[in-house]
């Protein structure tokens, strides 16, 4: 697939991995660290370039928070690049087909951001001191994944306008009042959070994912 000059990506590989027990992006998955798997999938999707943020060969130094690391990567994207994807290295099994769904919807031109999402399967309950206070209607709820795609200028404004920590970049764009839409995610686009997730990732790869 030929590269698209108006589309770059920022790959975040700078987390401490506290819940995992160490930096997740460095963990080996079938002979390569997680970030290499994620970078390879992004590059195969026709991007002009991928800025890797983290202490990795060729990477850009990260920041104390995820949003700081994204901002450092975003600063490396040249002016004039219309769209940018942001992806977490902790999702090494991202399929090029999923990346393409995000890109294709972003290029329609009527949104500031696009996020992949999957429906929630489990019943969700609110609790207070271990007491259930409410069962949440999950029919309109989704679990959001990366890569998330944005109009570059809007994402830059979102980072400049709000210095609060955010669980993802879409939160910052939404805070501007901009339109963010979802596309179909992929259950196999697993986020490596705990050690047992790595075993599941190996099983998924052995069955043809990633």
LINQUI-V821516 format. One line per field, one symbol per residue. ss: DSSP state (a for helix, b for strand, c for the rest). phi: phi as a letter, one per 40 degrees, with the letter a starting at -180 (. if undefined). burial: I if it has 9 or more other C-alpha atoms within 8 Angstrom, else O. A space follows every 10 residues. Layout:
# LINQUI-V821516
ss->???
phi->???
burial->???
This chain:
# LINQUI-V821516
ss->cccbbbbbbb bbcccccccc cccaaacbbc cbbaaaaaaa aaacccbbbb bbbccccccb cccccaaaaa aaaacccccc ccbbbbbbcc cccccaaaaa aaaaaacccc ccbbbbbbbc cccbbbbbcc bbbbbbcaaa cbbbbbbbbb baaaaaaaaa acccccccaa aaaaaccccb bbbbcccccc ccccaaaaaa aaaaaacccc
phi->.ccbccbbbb bcbbccgdcc hidcccccbf gbcdccdccc ccccbgccab ccbicbdgcc dcbcbdcccc ccccccccdg ccbabbbccc bccdcdccdc cccccccdgb bcabbcabcc bccbbcbbfg bcbacccccb bbccbbcbba cdcccccccc cabccacacc dcccccgccb bbbccadccc ccbbdccccc ccccccchcg
burial->OOOOOIIIII IIIIIOIOOI OOIIIOIOIO OIIIIIIIIO IIIIIIIIOI IIIIIOOOII IIIOOIIIII IIIIOOIOOO IIIIIIIIII IIIIIIOIII IIIOIIOOOO IIIIIIIIOI OOOOIIIOOO OIOOIOOIOO OIOIIIIIII IIOIIIOIIO OOOOOIOOII IIIIOOOIII OOIIIIOOII OIIOIOIIOO IIOIIOOOII
